[in-house]
């Protein structure tokens, strides 16, 4: 006979399944995309038949050329066996696995609540709310509505199941649960290498349940860490072999810290505000285009990351030990599951990705649900208001989740969304959308996207090949190639865009100034010289703001021209932005242009003299003389006397 508590649990599970399916149901109408779906399904010969040879290849080779995840590929092979290339079946499978994960999260947190001796109502509320938010959070759409990300929902299935069996092992110490947990961990790693952090999650559970650190705890984790080391090494080797991992010299240690911290802050902030989501989050401009300052958030990010961890832990510790353990578990689980995707080691061209939050948010949702429950207990008068707020937030998440599934309808809608959010920065999105248009026979649209890449000097050999093939198809080879389809001799169609860019620079709107400059440049490759001449004239006319903005636009495209740095420095100095001028002149000085080096070294001397730094002023004045610049004798004498006077003073 079923107990009332069991009936309630079954009802909650059913409700969670229905709500999750409703939020994701549009995914069933989506098409294959060209963002890895081709490598995983549509162009993958090894999933088309379940022959011994194909199974051997699936389990012994990296058939997608980016990672070893045989169980993921096997699941896709089963999809193909039953439905060939009908995308609906693949999406339905993803949704079903995701719904199963929602149920597993509910059961996991119920069991965790029981072991923490929560009341029946408390553990039911916490498990339900955390499972609901896990199921409908917009950050999880990428994991479910992307066929190639089958590996995410699948590894999570084994991962969460492994956490449940680990709790069983802690509860009765039976060896079978330990072995089952180990097998589930291996299955999770074979679905996606991101599962290698599973032992860290186990340690988070140990801390939450106050298991003592001793020989037994260390020994039982040793096997897990050994498997993690093996699988992690394989993943690193595979991704490094394909060129996905950037050279360590690409970023400085400081930049790695800033970018990793920025990613961490964004993952936490998007728990509460999952808007402006994208398939592609590019690195900031200076990393991609030019040396210079990053937006302030990147410098603040390391401090914000520390605060995100330290503030809750400090206040919870001051209140009581249970609060501290809950906070440490939630934050520790989040951090452990993000640690290898925070770009300390730079993998890929994006600074973060929605899909990496899939498992990581489980512990965080548990922590949030627990403290919401505690607030209700402490402030019963506000119970109804809190329930209304929680309901409103859940509806907000569900709505955004459903809306996000629409973005994934096909390659065009998906990549256009990224391009609209990061114009001229989501470069891979231009490439893939161009490829989509090429495959659809929409060659003019393909040329538009490929044109952005060639303009930004980001077109690889495959893009150049596609451009050549389009020109052959359109019969334009030998008549100027790509640009000849846009520009005929005497064509002045670029001028309105160029004039608009000047106007935007005068207004300080560098975003639109850059967009319109790109438009002009795509119509006429000689626009850069015209733009540079205009920028120089603005400096001469002491229109420094406009000049700085125009040189900023030029430097987003061409970072190797020393004159752009030099004259931007002149404009900066004209606005009394001495340190910014020094930064530009120091960059110009490093470039191989003798006349620029002469003038830049002298200007640096003047700038440091303005700041009262006599030693640096003398140093650069002497450098200017060595490079052939005629330094005023009186100026040099004045600097040397001040330097000597300063030395005697000290």
Order of alpha helices (4+ residues) and beta strands (2+ residues): alpha-alpha-alpha-alpha-alpha-alpha-alpha-alpha-alpha-alpha-alpha-beta-alpha-alpha-alpha-beta-alpha-alpha-alpha-alpha-alpha-alpha-alpha-alpha-alpha-alpha-alpha-alpha-alpha-alpha-alpha-alpha
